[in-house]
């Protein structure tokens, strides 16, 4: 690893340890293929592809090895299921309860059929999904291995069984809830130092419901509602549930999603086709695939069974640290490292000088973040995740794993932290120092270096805090956030990932504000910033406003966030909102909440999610955690038990603005 990248990682202006120390995932396999063809069909597909391989050319033997591995792993997965069939048979022979005995014999039958063969019943379909998902987790130690549009590919089996009288709604819900319990049991081995980037130890297994077709037809069905209901009743932190909305979404679906969210559970996350589909088309995704998108991990996007390994990069770029360093000539006081020189705040004659230096900094470390991604991805090719790759088109056809360029599409998104802090900081400097001379450069520089200590430091901080902030629908401020993000977008789009030119469409980079809980560890290594933020405190998360600064209401927040170049955000936009429970405890207030969601849909928002809980309740949970173990909160693009979070992350959630309508 080049020394400059190593030092940038130590200073935490970039961070890529997650993929360096454990598996990733961030992908949706083709579960529909499993249900309609079975792994027997996958084996046949691999054999047919093997016959076409030209072993006289370079790479031919590698393709043969990959395709043989597909056969071996697919058969091993079948054998794995058969062992459970044998176990069910043994248990049935000893069982004295007639009902349980019948269940065990049915489980035996299911496991003998799936995932080897196409699923014949809804129960078999759910069983097949679990086997495939489990083996993918085992082979990868990954996270964000997601299930895609479950309501779409399971619906034919559900409908058939219901029409034939073999399935009722309650048993189908029980099957789904059993699946959610199994997903909740999945764990991932992570390094201690990287665990802070996903506080609460999530695995980000996403399930998507709803959506629309290219013709504008609504895609929701009875199973969409059943999934929503089953997840809402279970109230587990896994899976992540995501709802796709569009301008023709049924009133019933919108209201049902609002009802589940109003319970304070943090789900479902909400997305709109009106912005996500055009964003995918903008990257070269075919229209039928764009309308089939599903959410991955937190709020990321992929086409199920066609998108390459890691729709989101795992190298984070710290905008807060960049802002700190660009004001201190690249010297990191925490580590004593000298990074890229730029000048001190006192050296810049005009705001334009500062802005040019900031852009130079972001461009330089964006390049290093891509280089760190490339280093990680090169090593990860040695771990091809065979079963997963066999369920991603066109890995079998090309004889390449998803990590080698086998997928139809391969676009990954860079991650960044602290957009709001950077925007508010630069705007504060422009207005208070360069334009209006309310403060001098020397005053602000010294206040930052001393973390606003003393009476004068607090006076300066108070002035900086009073400057208008991003998230309040103030065009002049929001424009700073937009310009900052365009700087990053323009730079990262110059680069390609390691699969570029090896088969997939695009092979480049997009962007994402889905920084999970990285705002906490990346903020706690960053010095004071001119937005009034104290040193070593959390940064703003995702595309959300800085904690406690969005004071003009929820509509203003939506308007500010939508001014970001969302059409370019193919990797996911993250917006957290915290509402007081009083907002939904009467019929009149609930209608207002529903209208907020409708405003989100009509404004073509990328994503929104809600914590509906009071700060007072969360503070009580800190004092008496044993009495509040049932509190589930939305951390970033995922949920966690509040009492399992570290104190810094808990305080970060408490500090978010409690919106009122």
C-alpha positions as a printed NumPy array, in Angstrom:
array([[  0.   ,   0.   ,   0.   ],
       [  1.447,   3.412,  -0.943],
       [  2.544,   5.444,   2.077],
       [  0.267,   8.37 ,   1.198],
       [ -2.806,   6.118,   1.238],
       [ -1.663,   4.533,   4.483],
       [ -1.25 ,   7.942,   6.154],
       [ -4.579,   9.175,   4.795],
       [ -6.157,   6.114,   6.407],
       [ -4.454,   6.765,   9.733],
       [ -5.664,  10.375,   9.701],
       [ -9.119,   9.08 ,   8.66 ],
       [ -9.646,  11.407,   5.747],
       [-10.312,   8.102,   3.985],
       [-11.273,   4.765,   5.503],
       [-11.452,   1.422,   3.733],
       [-10.843,  -1.125,   6.442],
       [-14.196,  -2.867,   6.087],
       [-13.315,  -4.653,   2.871],
       [ -9.7  ,  -5.117,   3.898],
       [-10.605,  -7.192,   6.945],
       [-13.858,  -8.996,   6.117],
       [-16.25 ,  -9.922,   3.33 ],
       [-18.732,  -7.468,   1.907],
       [-21.616,  -8.589,  -0.284],
       [-23.741,  -5.569,  -1.218],
       [-25.554,  -7.56 ,  -3.874],
       [-28.89 ,  -9.19 ,  -4.762],
       [-28.711, -12.655,  -6.354],
       [-31.327, -13.962,  -8.769],
       [-33.754, -15.635,  -6.378],
       [-36.319, -15.866,  -9.163],
       [-33.957, -18.223, -11.026],
       [-33.663, -20.395,  -7.916],
       [-37.452, -20.645,  -7.629],
       [-38.1  , -21.327, -11.321],
       [-35.055, -23.4  , -12.37 ],
       [-33.511, -24.665,  -9.157],
       [-29.806, -25.288,  -8.663],
       [-30.124, -28.256, -10.994],
       [-30.847, -25.707, -13.715],
       [-27.789, -23.685, -12.659],
       [-25.607, -26.798, -12.962],
       [-26.984, -27.491, -16.435],
       [-26.301, -23.879, -17.405],
       [-22.687, -24.182, -16.202],
       [-22.17 , -27.409, -18.169],
       [-23.556, -25.824, -21.335],
       [-21.279, -22.812, -20.918],
       [-18.278, -25.054, -20.332],
       [-18.77 , -26.696, -23.716],
       [-18.384, -23.305, -25.396],
       [-15.11 , -22.326, -23.695],
       [-12.115, -22.043, -26.024],
       [ -9.186, -23.437, -24.049],
       [ -6.712, -22.381, -26.738],
       [ -6.977, -18.723, -25.676],
       [ -5.752, -16.95 , -22.567],
       [ -8.165, -17.308, -19.667],
       [ -9.901, -20.36 , -21.093],
       [ -8.711, -22.715, -18.382],
       [ -9.643, -20.172, -15.707],
       [-13.183, -20.156, -17.087],
       [-13.281, -23.946, -16.942],
       [-12.154, -23.82 , -13.303],
       [-14.861, -21.29 , -12.436],
       [-17.614, -23.281, -14.144],
       [-16.509, -26.523, -12.487],
       [-16.577, -24.673,  -9.174],
       [-20.163, -23.612,  -9.899],
       [-21.126, -27.264, -10.339],
       [-19.353, -28.286,  -7.136],
       [-20.805, -25.515,  -4.975],
       [-24.326, -25.87 ,  -6.377],
       [-24.249, -29.609,  -5.676],
       [-22.82 , -28.975,  -2.208],
       [-25.723, -26.616,  -1.498],
       [-28.17 , -29.289,  -2.651],
       [-26.462, -31.822,  -0.369],
       [-26.635, -29.288,   2.469],
       [-30.417, -29.09 ,   2.037],
       [-30.686, -32.875,   1.87 ],
       [-28.943, -33.165,   5.246],
       [-31.715, -31.048,   6.717],
       [-34.231, -33.351,   5.037],
       [-32.605, -36.325,   6.752],
       [-32.656, -34.496,  10.075],
       [-36.348, -33.658,   9.678],
       [-37.071, -37.325,   8.938],
       [-35.181, -38.456,  12.048],
       [-37.041, -35.958,  14.21 ],
       [-40.391, -36.974,  12.707],
       [-39.774, -40.613,  13.578],
       [-39.356, -39.645,  17.242],
       [-42.15 , -37.061,  17.351],
       [-45.332, -37.94 ,  19.26 ],
       [-47.345, -34.8  ,  18.53 ],
       [-49.294, -35.486,  15.301],
       [-49.296, -31.871,  14.121],
       [-45.564, -31.415,  14.654],
       [-44.878, -34.801,  13.054],
       [-46.786, -33.705,   9.965],
       [-44.802, -30.447,   9.861],
       [-41.49 , -32.287,  10.059],
       [-42.449, -34.651,   7.262],
       [-43.401, -31.66 ,   5.117],
       [-40.061, -30.02 ,   5.934],
       [-38.337, -33.22 ,   4.816],
       [-40.233, -33.125,   1.541],
       [-39.447, -29.436,   1.027],
       [-35.725, -29.867,   1.656],
       [-35.527, -32.812,  -0.731],
       [-37.006, -30.664,  -3.499],
       [-35.501, -27.202,  -2.98 ],
       [-33.214, -25.582,  -3.788],
       [-32.303, -28.461,  -6.125],
       [-35.483, -28.168,  -8.183],
       [-38.018, -25.42 ,  -8.914],
       [-40.224, -24.576,  -5.935],
       [-43.741, -26.   ,  -6.18 ],
       [-45.333, -24.257,  -3.192],
       [-45.034, -21.005,  -1.256],
       [-43.505, -22.89 ,   1.682],
       [-40.886, -24.413,  -0.608],
       [-40.19 , -20.978,  -2.065],
       [-39.488, -19.479,   1.347],
       [-37.334, -22.491,   2.24 ],
       [-35.31 , -22.147,  -0.977],
       [-34.696, -18.45 ,  -0.325],
       [-33.329, -19.212,   3.128],
       [-30.982, -21.985,   1.979],
       [-29.497, -19.831,  -0.781],
       [-29.152, -16.786,   1.439],
       [-27.538, -18.814,   4.217],
       [-24.914, -20.396,   1.97 ],
       [-24.108, -17.005,   0.432],
       [-23.506, -15.665,   3.946],
       [-21.348, -18.664,   4.828],
       [-19.175, -18.397,   1.716],
       [-18.645, -14.633,   1.924],
       [-18.842, -13.463,   5.556],
       [-20.61 , -10.599,   3.856],
       [-23.144,  -7.99 ,   4.771],
       [-25.868,  -6.327,   2.718],
       [-26.603,  -9.622,   0.955],
       [-30.164,  -8.644,   0.13 ],
       [-33.296, -10.502,  -0.915],
       [-34.604,  -8.109,  -3.539],
       [-38.27 ,  -7.832,  -4.545],
       [-39.648, -10.692,  -2.489],
       [-43.264,  -9.654,  -3.128],
       [-42.714, -10.041,  -6.875],
       [-40.88 , -13.352,  -7.228],
       [-42.757, -15.168,  -4.445],
       [-46.181, -13.919,  -5.501],
       [-46.845, -16.539,  -8.242],
       [-46.373, -19.338,  -5.685],
       [-48.481, -17.49 ,  -3.112],
       [-51.283, -16.859,  -5.602],
       [-51.286, -20.459,  -6.858],
       [-51.437, -21.944,  -3.361],
       [-54.203, -19.58 ,  -2.259],
       [-56.311, -20.255,  -5.361],
       [-55.877, -24.007,  -4.918],
       [-56.888, -23.788,  -1.264],
       [-53.505, -25.002,   0.001],
       [-52.499, -21.778,   1.749],
       [-54.225, -19.21 ,   3.919],
       [-53.033, -15.723,   4.749],
       [-52.096, -16.451,   8.362],
       [-49.893, -19.434,   7.526],
       [-48.176, -17.456,   4.772],
       [-47.476, -14.696,   7.291],
       [-46.093, -17.261,   9.721],
       [-43.718, -18.533,   7.028],
       [-42.504, -15.005,   6.315],
       [-42.02 , -14.26 ,   9.989],
       [-40.001, -17.451,  10.375],
       [-37.805, -16.249,   7.512],
       [-37.316, -12.863,   9.2  ],
       [-36.297, -14.611,  12.429],
       [-33.713, -16.642,  10.508],
       [-32.362, -13.476,   8.869],
       [-32.103, -11.895,  12.307],
       [-29.863, -14.787,  13.387],
       [-27.231, -14.007,  10.744],
       [-24.048, -12.471,  12.108],
       [-20.869, -11.229,  10.45 ],
       [-17.299, -11.243,  11.723],
       [-15.885,  -7.703,  11.702],
       [-12.79 ,  -6.046,  13.069],
       [-13.364,  -4.056,  16.242],
       [-12.163,  -0.832,  14.642],
       [-14.589,  -1.117,  11.716],
       [-17.595,  -2.042,  13.853],
       [-18.159,   1.625,  14.689],
       [-19.04 ,   2.237,  11.051],
       [-22.067,  -0.009,  11.543],
       [-23.087,   0.624,  15.147],
       [-25.479,  -1.968,  16.54 ],
       [-23.857,  -4.753,  14.531],
       [-26.276,  -4.765,  11.573],
       [-26.099,  -7.057,   8.56 ],
       [-28.209,  -4.811,   6.287],
       [-30.255,  -7.616,   4.663],
       [-32.771,  -5.648,   2.617],
       [-36.235,  -6.689,   1.416],
       [-38.007,  -4.487,  -1.153],
       [-41.753,  -4.214,  -1.74 ],
       [-43.948,  -2.172,  -4.078],
       [-42.817,  -0.254,  -7.147],
       [-44.036,   0.128, -10.699],
       [-43.558,  -1.24 , -14.215],
       [-42.183,   0.516, -17.334],
       [-45.787,   1.09 , -18.446],
       [-46.559,   2.898, -15.192],
       [-48.606,   0.076, -13.71 ],
       [-48.452,  -0.385,  -9.961],
       [-46.601,  -3.515,  -8.794],
       [-47.994,  -3.888,  -5.3  ],
       [-49.928,  -7.07 ,  -4.575],
       [-51.375,  -8.913,  -1.597],
       [-47.939, -10.228,  -0.686],
       [-46.58 ,  -6.66 ,  -0.484],
       [-49.041,  -5.953,   2.329],
       [-48.403,  -9.291,   4.007],
       [-44.65 ,  -8.667,   4.078],
       [-45.216,  -5.183,   5.47 ],
       [-47.535,  -6.54 ,   8.144],
       [-45.254,  -9.439,   9.084],
       [-42.163,  -7.267,   9.463],
       [-44.132,  -4.706,  11.456],
       [-45.387,  -7.368,  13.863],
       [-41.991,  -9.029,  14.336],
       [-40.238,  -5.71 ,  15.049],
       [-36.789,  -7.201,  14.51 ],
       [-33.842,  -5.149,  13.316],
       [-33.429,  -7.493,  10.362],
       [-34.379,  -7.514,   7.572],
       [-34.293,  -3.899,   6.435],
       [-37.653,  -3.283,   4.79 ],
       [-37.831,  -0.818,   1.9  ],
       [-40.976,   0.424,   0.163],
       [-40.929,   1.667,  -3.43 ],
       [-43.415,   4.46 ,  -4.164],
       [-44.395,   6.195,  -7.4  ],
       [-46.952,   8.802,  -8.441],
       [-49.612,   6.1  ,  -8.921],
       [-48.97 ,   4.233,  -5.677],
       [-52.251,   3.132,  -4.076],
       [-53.504,   5.233,  -1.197],
       [-53.874,   1.996,   0.759],
       [-50.175,   1.133,   0.37 ],
       [-49.002,   4.608,   1.381],
       [-51.207,   4.583,   4.466],
       [-50.193,   1.057,   5.476],
       [-46.524,   2.032,   5.265],
       [-47.294,   5.121,   7.339],
       [-49.07 ,   2.98 ,   9.945],
       [-46.055,   0.693,  10.366],
       [-43.636,   3.633,  10.484],
       [-45.857,   5.392,  13.035],
       [-45.325,   2.578,  15.537],
       [-41.836,   4.   ,  16.078],
       [-40.147,   0.975,  14.59 ],
       [-38.058,   2.81 ,  11.968],
       [-39.363,   0.809,   9.008],
       [-40.091,   0.812,   6.188],
       [-37.549,   3.04 ,   4.504],
       [-39.256,   4.872,   1.644],
       [-38.07 ,   5.503,  -1.927],
       [-39.572,   6.87 ,  -5.145],
       [-39.313,   5.406,  -8.626],
       [-39.593,   8.893, -10.138],
       [-35.965,   9.717,  -9.275],
       [-34.299,   6.312,  -8.908],
       [-35.359,   4.922, -12.294],
       [-34.066,   7.992, -14.224],
       [-30.832,   7.858, -12.213],
       [-30.301,   4.247, -13.314],
       [-31.176,   5.021, -16.936],
       [-28.604,   7.808, -16.753],
       [-25.955,   5.159, -16.035],
       [-26.855,   2.968, -19.008],
       [-29.252,   0.55 , -17.305],
       [-31.929,  -0.818, -19.65 ],
       [-35.439,   0.414, -18.931],
       [-36.874,  -2.996, -17.998],
       [-33.999,  -3.525, -15.558],
       [-34.237,  -0.007, -14.132],
       [-37.873,  -0.618, -13.196],
       [-36.882,  -3.893, -11.552],
       [-34.437,  -2.254,  -9.137],
       [-34.351,  -3.231,  -5.504],
       [-32.694,  -1.759,  -2.465],
       [-29.47 ,  -3.238,  -1.157],
       [-28.022,  -2.907,   2.327],
       [-29.129,   0.457,   3.687],
       [-30.445,   2.588,   0.817],
       [-28.287,   1.426,  -2.084],
       [-29.708,   0.293,  -5.419],
       [-29.084,  -2.67 ,  -7.725],
       [-30.804,  -4.717, -10.401],
       [-31.419,  -8.171,  -8.862],
       [-29.326, -10.904, -10.411],
       [-27.594,  -8.547, -12.854],
       [-25.582,  -6.109, -10.752],
       [-21.963,  -6.772,  -9.945],
       [-20.198,  -7.237,  -6.688],
       [-20.577,  -4.257,  -4.327],
       [-23.009,  -1.706,  -5.673],
       [-21.47 ,   0.597,  -3.071],
       [-17.775,   1.107,  -2.459],
       [-16.562,   0.647,   1.08 ],
       [-13.999,   3.445,   1.094],
       [-15.317,   6.489,   2.932],
       [-14.19 ,  10.057,   2.207],
       [-14.35 ,  12.338,   5.24 ],
       [-15.531,  15.825,   4.19 ],
       [-15.232,  17.029,   7.792],
       [-11.583,  16.015,   7.992],
       [-10.943,  17.57 ,   4.592],
       [-12.413,  20.855,   5.825],
       [-10.259,  20.724,   8.961],
       [ -7.068,  20.022,   7.009],
       [ -7.645,  22.57 ,   4.261],
       [ -7.773,  25.248,   6.976],
       [ -4.587,  24.003,   8.664],
       [ -2.221,  23.447,   5.714],
       [ -2.838,  19.697,   5.749],
       [ -1.463,  19.164,   9.25 ],
       [ -3.442,  16.685,  11.34 ],
       [ -3.006,  17.672,  14.972],
       [ -4.522,  14.409,  16.231],
       [ -1.906,  12.15 ,  14.63 ],
       [  0.881,  14.619,  13.913],
       [  0.823,  13.637,  10.241],
       [  1.463,  16.123,   7.461],
       [ -0.95 ,  15.434,   4.642],
       [ -1.475,  17.357,   1.405],
       [ -0.446,  20.98 ,   1.911],
       [ -3.03 ,  23.584,   1.004],
       [ -2.565,  26.646,   3.19 ],
       [ -4.02 ,  27.845,   6.462],
       [ -7.216,  29.813,   6.845],
       [ -5.071,  32.881,   7.486],
       [ -3.316,  32.405,   4.121],
       [ -6.397,  32.692,   1.913],
       [ -6.912,  36.202,   0.575],
       [-10.416,  35.593,  -0.77 ],
       [-13.162,  33.035,  -0.387],
       [-12.446,  31.924,  -3.956],
       [ -8.902,  31.002,  -2.862],
       [-10.323,  28.86 ,  -0.063],
       [-12.881,  27.254,  -2.38 ],
       [-10.204,  26.336,  -4.922],
       [ -8.073,  24.797,  -2.17 ],
       [-11.052,  22.813,  -0.857],
       [-11.829,  21.468,  -4.328],
       [ -8.178,  20.502,  -4.806],
       [ -8.296,  18.598,  -1.531],
       [-11.473,  16.704,  -2.364],
       [-10.244,  15.776,  -5.832],
       [ -6.926,  14.5  ,  -4.482],
       [ -8.429,  12.315,  -1.775],
       [-11.223,  11.112,  -4.03 ],
       [ -8.499,   9.687,  -6.261],
       [ -6.838,   8.036,  -3.265],
       [-10.165,   6.56 ,  -2.138],
       [-10.612,   4.958,  -5.569],
       [ -7.043,   3.652,  -5.38 ],
       [ -7.834,   2.09 ,  -2.007],
       [-10.964,   0.504,  -3.492],
       [ -8.854,  -0.927,  -6.312],
       [ -6.368,  -2.392,  -3.853],
       [ -9.142,  -4.074,  -1.899],
       [-10.991,  -5.336,  -4.977],
       [ -7.841,  -6.798,  -6.513],
       [ -7.266,  -8.965,  -3.445],
       [-10.944,  -9.916,  -3.204],
       [-10.824, -11.585,  -6.622],
       [ -9.125, -14.453,  -4.778],
       [-12.447, -15.036,  -2.967],
       [-14.888, -15.495,  -5.865],
       [-18.107, -16.287,  -3.923],
       [-19.051, -19.051,  -6.333],
       [-22.702, -19.641,  -5.392],
       [-23.423, -15.924,  -5.4  ],
       [-21.721, -15.476,  -8.774],
       [-23.672, -18.376, -10.262],
       [-26.853, -16.421,  -9.501],
       [-25.692, -13.2  , -11.162],
       [-26.042, -12.84 , -14.932],
       [-23.822, -13.219, -16.954],
       [-21.165, -14.816, -14.75 ],
       [-21.787, -18.339, -16.035],
       [-21.938, -17.161, -19.647],
       [-18.616, -15.323, -19.34 ],
       [-16.947, -17.842, -17.062],
       [-16.103, -15.064, -14.613],
       [-17.094, -14.435, -11.018],
       [-18.939, -11.244, -10.12 ],
       [-15.681,  -9.915,  -8.68 ],
       [-13.918, -10.477, -12.008],
       [-16.439,  -8.763, -14.272],
       [-19.078, -11.43 , -14.828],
       [-22.109,  -9.226, -14.131],
       [-24.288,  -7.445, -16.682],
       [-23.896,  -4.142, -14.806],
       [-21.069,  -3.058, -12.544],
       [-21.349,   0.402, -11.034],
       [-20.137,   1.102,  -7.52 ],
       [-20.601,   4.269,  -5.553],
       [-18.175,   6.223,  -3.463],
       [-19.193,   7.101,   0.08 ],
       [-18.624,  10.393,   1.827],
       [-19.348,  11.758,   5.269],
       [-20.237,  15.254,   6.472],
       [-21.73 ,  17.05 ,   3.472],
       [-23.773,  19.327,   5.735],
       [-20.78 ,  20.169,   7.948],
       [-18.65 ,  21.114,   4.969],
       [-21.406,  23.213,   3.386],
       [-22.245,  25.016,   6.622],
       [-18.555,  25.602,   7.368],
       [-17.735,  27.123,   3.998],
       [-20.882,  29.247,   4.012],
       [-20.084,  30.501,   7.524],
       [-16.548,  31.479,   6.509],
       [-17.74 ,  33.249,   3.381],
       [-20.379,  35.298,   5.17 ],
       [-18.691,  36.07 ,   8.505],
       [-15.055,  36.369,   7.419],
       [-14.664,  37.114,   3.717],
       [-17.856,  39.016,   2.841],
       [-18.952,  40.875,   5.955],
       [-15.777,  40.9  ,   8.113],
       [-17.761,  40.093,  11.251],
       [-14.866,  37.894,  12.302],
       [-11.22 ,  37.904,  11.264],
       [ -9.423,  34.936,   9.768],
       [ -7.072,  34.915,  12.748],
       [ -9.942,  34.845,  15.233],
       [-11.632,  31.888,  13.591],
       [ -8.363,  30.011,  13.031],
       [ -7.38 ,  30.347,  16.699],
       [-10.874,  29.359,  17.838],
       [-10.702,  26.188,  15.739],
       [ -7.232,  25.312,  17.013],
       [ -8.362,  25.679,  20.634],
       [-11.739,  23.968,  20.104],
       [-13.607,  27.19 ,  20.915],
       [-12.092,  27.365,  24.383],
       [-12.588,  30.363,  26.614],
       [-15.   ,  33.245,  26.546],
       [-13.796,  34.516,  23.182],
       [-13.972,  31.059,  21.656],
       [-17.585,  30.652,  22.7  ],
       [-18.393,  34.126,  21.377],
       [-16.984,  33.165,  17.986],
       [-18.789,  29.826,  18.035],
       [-22.088,  31.553,  18.828],
       [-21.68 ,  33.817,  15.796],
       [-20.883,  30.846,  13.554],
       [-23.843,  28.855,  14.879],
       [-26.21 ,  31.721,  14.1  ],
       [-25.297,  31.652,  10.412],
       [-28.097,  29.993,   8.343],
       [-27.647,  26.267,   7.847],
       [-28.324,  23.621,   5.191],
       [-31.659,  21.862,   5.653],
       [-33.886,  24.921,   6.034],
       [-34.774,  25.514,   2.362],
       [-32.5  ,  28.548,   2.075],
       [-31.256,  28.557,  -1.513],
       [-27.998,  30.374,  -0.84 ],
       [-26.91 ,  27.867,   1.808],
       [-28.221,  24.805,  -0.012],
       [-26.271,  25.873,  -3.085],
       [-23.061,  25.382,  -1.097],
       [-24.034,  21.766,  -0.398],
       [-24.868,  21.258,  -4.075],
       [-21.562,  22.745,  -5.251],
       [-19.625,  20.654,  -2.752],
       [-21.305,  17.489,  -3.939],
       [-20.816,  18.312,  -7.614],
       [-17.087,  18.723,  -6.94 ],
       [-16.997,  15.171,  -5.651],
       [-19.242,  13.809,  -8.418],
       [-17.243,  15.423, -11.224],
       [-14.046,  13.908,  -9.861],
       [-15.146,  10.365,  -9.016],
       [-16.888,   9.935, -12.382],
       [-13.465,  10.124, -14.039],
       [-12.517,   6.743, -12.597],
       [-13.421,   3.126, -13.258],
       [-13.614,   0.117, -10.989],
       [-11.443,  -2.958, -11.451],
       [-14.068,  -4.716, -13.608],
       [-14.097,  -1.983, -16.259],
       [-13.526,  -3.32 , -19.766],
       [-13.997,  -6.94 , -18.692],
       [-17.626,  -7.28 , -19.763],
       [-20.051,  -5.305, -17.58 ],
       [-21.986,  -2.273, -18.751],
       [-20.496,   0.954, -17.345],
       [-17.779,  -0.329, -14.985],
       [-17.529,   3.091, -13.4  ],
       [-18.34 ,   5.024, -10.263],
       [-21.468,   6.695,  -9.006],
       [-22.037,   8.388,  -5.664],
       [-23.941,   7.677,  -2.476],
       [-24.627,   9.532,   0.75 ],
       [-25.216,   6.204,   2.499],
       [-22.389,   6.414,   5.003],
       [-24.127,   4.11 ,   7.548],
       [-23.021,   5.226,  11.049],
       [-19.583,   6.385,   9.856],
       [-20.526,   9.935,  10.816],
       [-19.747,   8.987,  14.421],
       [-16.226,   7.493,  14.109],
       [-15.256,   9.919,  11.342],
       [-16.479,  12.867,  13.358],
       [-14.719,  11.717,  16.508],
       [-11.327,  11.85 ,  14.746],
       [-11.894,  15.299,  13.243],
       [-11.086,  18.676,  14.76 ],
       [-13.407,  21.638,  15.248],
       [-15.059,  23.065,  12.14 ],
       [-16.392,  26.547,  11.29 ],
       [-20.029,  25.437,  11.423],
       [-19.684,  25.553,  15.21 ],
       [-19.084,  21.834,  15.614],
       [-16.774,  20.948,  18.496],
       [-13.696,  18.82 ,  17.849],
       [-14.054,  15.037,  17.991],
       [-17.856,  15.028,  17.925],
       [-20.049,  13.252,  15.343],
       [-20.439,  14.657,  11.866],
       [-23.76 ,  15.056,  10.065],
       [-24.959,  11.726,   8.686],
       [-25.836,  10.888,   5.11 ],
       [-27.46 ,  13.701,   3.168],
       [-29.254,  14.834,   6.325],
       [-28.832,  18.278,   7.889],
       [-26.471,  18.675,  10.822],
       [-28.051,  17.527,  14.074],
       [-30.321,  20.192,  15.574],
       [-29.863,  22.785,  12.812],
       [-32.904,  22.005,  10.635],
       [-35.357,  24.329,  12.341],
       [-37.794,  25.238,   9.542],
       [-39.765,  21.987,   9.582],
       [-39.837,  18.72 ,   7.629],
       [-40.926,  20.222,   4.302],
       [-37.94 ,  22.564,   4.353],
       [-35.653,  19.591,   4.971],
       [-37.111,  17.723,   1.987],
       [-36.693,  20.777,  -0.229],
       [-33.059,  21.256,   0.786],
       [-32.128,  17.613,   0.306],
       [-33.852,  17.507,  -3.085],
       [-31.621,  20.353,  -4.276],
       [-28.676,  17.973,  -4.174],
       [-27.963,  16.421,  -7.61 ],
       [-30.079,  13.372,  -6.815],
       [-30.202,  12.261, -10.453],
       [-26.488,  11.474, -10.109],
       [-26.859,   9.565,  -6.844],
       [-27.158,   6.026,  -8.181],
       [-25.728,   4.56 ,  -4.986],
       [-28.395,   5.827,  -2.619],
       [-29.411,   8.975,  -0.781],
       [-29.83 ,   8.846,   2.996],
       [-32.251,  11.123,   4.854],
       [-33.088,  10.475,   8.496],
       [-35.953,  12.304,  10.176],
       [-36.924,  12.181,  13.858],
       [-40.544,  13.005,  14.725],
       [-42.21 ,  13.444,  18.057],
       [-44.703,  10.625,  18.832],
       [-47.352,  13.297,  19.354],
       [-47.322,  13.783,  15.585],
       [-49.104,  10.492,  14.998],
       [-51.139,   9.834,  18.148],
       [-54.409,  11.298,  16.84 ],
       [-56.263,  10.777,  13.581],
       [-55.706,  14.405,  12.621],
       [-51.979,  14.252,  13.31 ],
       [-51.646,  10.936,  11.485],
       [-53.172,  12.543,   8.381],
       [-50.459,  15.189,   8.522],
       [-47.843,  12.449,   8.698],
       [-49.357,  10.725,   5.657],
       [-49.24 ,  14.057,   3.838],
       [-45.524,  14.387,   4.6  ],
       [-44.982,  11.041,   2.882],
       [-47.115,  12.144,  -0.06 ],
       [-45.058,  15.347,  -0.309],
       [-41.93 ,  13.202,  -0.359],
       [-43.368,  11.166,  -3.252],
       [-44.563,  14.171,  -5.258],
       [-41.229,  15.943,  -4.793],
       [-39.415,  12.882,  -6.207],
       [-37.398,  12.279,  -3.08 ],
       [-34.776,   9.548,  -3.17 ],
       [-35.192,   8.268,   0.354],
       [-36.673,   9.088,   3.737],
       [-36.951,   7.151,   6.985],
       [-38.421,   8.042,  10.352],
       [-37.553,   7.698,  14.009],
       [-40.83 ,   8.418,  15.78 ],
       [-39.722,   8.614,  19.375],
       [-39.012,  11.392,  21.836],
       [-35.586,  12.406,  23.011],
       [-36.914,  12.168,  26.565],
       [-37.683,   8.456,  26.12 ],
       [-34.24 ,   7.802,  24.654],
       [-32.562,   9.57 ,  27.575],
       [-34.575,   7.406,  29.978],
       [-33.331,   4.336,  28.088],
       [-29.753,   5.455,  28.677],
       [-30.391,   5.557,  32.425],
       [-32.416,   2.327,  32.636],
       [-31.46 ,   0.213,  29.601],
       [-32.911,  -2.979,  31.075],
       [-36.401,  -1.418,  30.942],
       [-36.101,  -0.226,  27.351],
       [-34.663,  -3.151,  25.441],
       [-37.63 ,  -3.061,  23.063],
       [-36.765,   0.374,  21.643],
       [-35.743,   0.076,  17.997],
       [-34.246,   3.151,  16.323],
       [-33.173,   4.032,  12.828],
       [-29.414,   4.613,  13.084],
       [-28.585,   5.342,   9.464],
       [-29.985,   3.184,   6.673],
       [-30.72 ,   0.424,   9.164],
       [-32.32 ,  -0.24 ,  12.543],
       [-30.786,  -1.325,  15.831],
       [-31.796,  -1.823,  19.453],
       [-31.103,   1.549,  21.03 ],
       [-29.626,   0.133,  24.238],
       [-27.037,  -1.923,  22.305],
       [-25.499,   1.185,  20.723],
       [-22.437,   2.881,  22.162],
       [-23.086,   6.087,  24.096],
       [-21.69 ,   8.364,  21.38 ],
       [-24.043,   6.921,  18.755],
       [-26.958,   7.101,  21.203],
       [-26.245,  10.776,  21.827],
       [-25.958,  11.387,  18.093],
       [-29.49 ,  10.037,  17.586],
       [-30.846,  12.021,  20.539],
       [-29.294,  15.225,  19.157],
       [-31.189,  14.985,  15.858],
       [-33.913,  17.568,  15.417],
       [-37.289,  16.379,  16.712],
       [-39.524,  17.638,  13.926],
       [-43.042,  18.905,  14.406],
       [-45.697,  19.396,  11.743]])
